[in-house]
Amino acid sequence: MNRLSSDAFASAPRDARGRPLDVIELRQLPVNCIVGVYPAERGTPQPLELDVALYLDTRKAAAEGSLRDTVDYARLSGELRFLLESADFRMLETAAEALCRYILAPPTEDSARAPVRAVTLRLSKPEALGRAGLASLQVHRTADEYQYEQEDKPFGRVDILFQDEHVGIYRLRIAPGRTIPTHEHRVMNESELVLGHGLLLQGRPVQAGTGFRWPKHLPHRYDNPKAIEQTVLCVDRPAFIPDDEVEVPEPSGGLVPVEGRAYYPAAASTLEAEVER
């Protein structure tokens, strides 16, 4: 089955004026990640397949030709891949819920897009049953189902997108001129994806769509020299432990440069792409 069965729902999602919403689909997105509860599944990544249908209004994008008024599927696919690769979910149900909560969260200024009103999402495990069949889960969620907690921080604020005892998913929203000071982690496994183009990491510019997995005890720091808020998507395993955000002095030799992994296509990671948005 290659298509999402979105027509299985009693009525298609509609906007406030009763008009059917448009649909953007991502089909058969392959991801190798850890997902499962059995010991053999916890240590070895396995193939997963992701299908997503996004319900939104694309009329303004059609009229004005701006990515800010639709969803950049190249970026979104990279963000979803980052979440699946970083979170090590134990169940498909948990993974699906977390991804839906991320997709339906209100957009931020540095990665502006149209709001998604509803989502149909399917996760499939092609190898879970061997040749006996295909295991998959499909869910449908709407934006009005969710509310998101926020916490004020000295650097700005944090959106709590998803959190259970095993994993937390957060948006770190760094205010103009603010800094996440030099710190390290000693317990949590932390992965981060830079969403906007304008942050400094370790004192150096970092492109949008660059992901990092932080080794324990490695000091790192973010600065926002821009005039708008800049956002970092953060995954902590286990969920965030306040006492494990350990501020440390900057090393005498300076902060160590780090090399990340690109989750956006090159064309979507540049400053020119941000201007176009």
Secondary structure, 3 states (H helix, E strand, C coil): CCCCCHHHCCCCCECCCCCECEEEEEEEEEEEECCCCCHHHHCCCEEEEEEEEEEECCHHHHHHCCHHHCCCHHHHHHHHHHHHHHHCCCCHHHHHHHHHHHHHCCCCHHHCCCCCCEEEEEEEECCCCCCCCCEEEEEEEEHHHCCCEEEEECCEEEEEEEECCCCEEEEEEECCCCEEEEEECCCCEEEEEECCCCCEECCEECCCCEEEEECCCCCEEEECCCCCCEEEEEEEECCCCHHHCEECCCCCCCCCCCCCEECCCHHHHCHHHHHHC
